[in-house]
Amino acid sequence: MKCYDHPERDAVGICSLCGKGVCEEDAVYINGKLYCKACAKKVLTGKNKKLYRSRRNSSICGVCGGLAEYADVDATLIRVLWVIVTLLTGIIPGIIIYFIMCVIMPKEPKE
């Protein structure tokens, strides 16, 4: 297999994010995974974030934990804000929105 960016060079592996061949010069390892330079920049800057229901930080369905991981804040803060907004807007809309998000947000993939 050849490198995507340098077709004259052999690839040392495949980027974990985009699946393109990566030569030794363009290879970047982050947490044991191989990335091309472009994808490594996305991973390091957090621009490749995706919203999932959390598996690790879940009380009911993992919605607040997932929102907290996405926003990079404490899950307790999200839960407290959710309860306050739910109480101020009427209990039923907050509960309905929570369960709609539970259905719409995909579960975080297993490592």
C-alpha positions as CSV (number, residue, x, y, z in Angstrom):
1,M,0.0,0.0,0.0
2,K,1.2,3.5,-0.8
3,C,0.9,6.7,1.2
4,Y,-2.1,8.8,0.3
5,D,-0.2,12.1,0.4
6,H,3.1,10.7,-1.0
7,P,2.3,8.0,-3.6
8,E,6.0,7.3,-4.2
9,R,6.4,6.1,-0.5
10,D,5.2,2.9,1.1
11,A,2.6,3.3,3.9
12,V,3.5,2.1,7.4
13,G,-0.2,1.9,8.3
14,I,-3.7,3.2,7.9
15,C,-5.1,6.3,9.6
16,S,-7.5,5.3,12.4
17,L,-9.9,8.1,11.5
18,C,-10.0,8.5,7.7
19,G,-8.6,5.1,6.6
20,K,-5.9,6.5,4.2
21,G,-2.5,5.0,3.9
22,V,0.1,6.9,6.0
23,C,3.9,6.9,5.4
24,E,6.4,7.1,8.2
25,E,6.9,10.9,7.7
26,D,3.2,11.6,8.1
27,A,2.4,9.1,10.8
28,V,1.3,10.5,14.2
29,Y,0.6,8.2,17.1
30,I,-1.9,9.3,19.8
31,N,-2.8,6.9,22.6
32,G,-1.4,4.0,20.6
33,K,-3.5,4.8,17.5
34,L,-2.1,5.8,14.1
35,Y,-3.3,9.0,12.5
36,C,-2.3,11.0,9.4
37,K,-1.2,14.6,10.2
38,A,-4.6,16.1,9.2
39,C,-6.6,13.7,11.4
40,A,-4.2,14.1,14.3
41,K,-4.8,17.8,14.3
42,K,-8.6,17.2,14.4
43,V,-8.1,14.7,17.3
44,L,-5.8,17.0,19.3
45,T,-8.0,20.1,18.8
46,G,-11.2,18.2,19.6
47,K,-12.8,19.2,16.3
48,N,-13.7,15.5,15.7
49,K,-16.0,15.3,18.7
50,K,-19.2,13.4,18.4
51,L,-22.2,13.6,20.8
52,Y,-23.0,10.2,22.4
53,R,-24.9,9.0,25.4
54,S,-22.2,8.1,27.9
55,R,-21.4,4.6,29.0
56,R,-19.1,5.6,31.8
57,N,-21.1,8.6,33.3
58,S,-24.7,7.4,33.2
59,S,-27.4,7.8,35.8
60,I,-30.6,7.1,33.7
61,C,-29.8,6.9,30.0
62,G,-26.4,8.7,29.8
63,V,-27.8,11.8,28.1
64,C,-26.4,14.3,30.7
65,G,-23.1,12.4,30.9
66,G,-22.8,12.5,27.2
67,L,-23.5,16.3,27.0
68,A,-21.0,16.8,29.8
69,E,-18.3,14.9,28.0
70,Y,-19.0,16.7,24.7
71,A,-18.9,20.1,26.4
72,D,-15.9,19.0,28.6
73,V,-17.6,20.0,31.9
74,D,-18.7,18.1,35.0
75,A,-21.7,15.9,34.6
76,T,-23.2,17.0,37.9
77,L,-23.3,20.6,36.6
78,I,-25.3,19.4,33.5
79,R,-27.6,17.4,35.7
80,V,-28.3,20.3,38.1
81,L,-28.9,22.7,35.2
82,W,-31.2,20.1,33.6
83,V,-33.3,19.8,36.8
84,I,-33.5,23.6,37.2
85,V,-34.6,24.1,33.6
86,T,-37.1,21.3,33.9
87,L,-38.6,22.7,37.0
88,L,-38.8,26.2,35.6
89,T,-40.4,25.2,32.3
90,G,-42.8,22.6,33.7
91,I,-41.8,19.1,34.6
92,I,-43.4,17.3,31.6
93,P,-41.5,19.1,28.8
94,G,-38.2,18.5,30.4
95,I,-38.9,14.8,30.9
96,I,-40.2,14.4,27.3
97,I,-37.1,16.2,25.8
98,Y,-34.8,14.0,27.9
99,F,-36.3,10.8,26.6
100,I,-36.4,12.1,23.0
101,M,-32.7,12.8,23.4
102,C,-32.2,9.3,24.8
103,V,-33.8,7.8,21.6
104,I,-32.0,10.2,19.2
105,M,-28.5,10.2,20.7
106,P,-26.5,7.1,19.9
107,K,-24.9,5.1,22.7
108,E,-21.1,5.7,23.0
109,P,-19.3,2.9,21.0
110,K,-17.3,0.3,23.0
111,E,-13.5,0.8,22.9
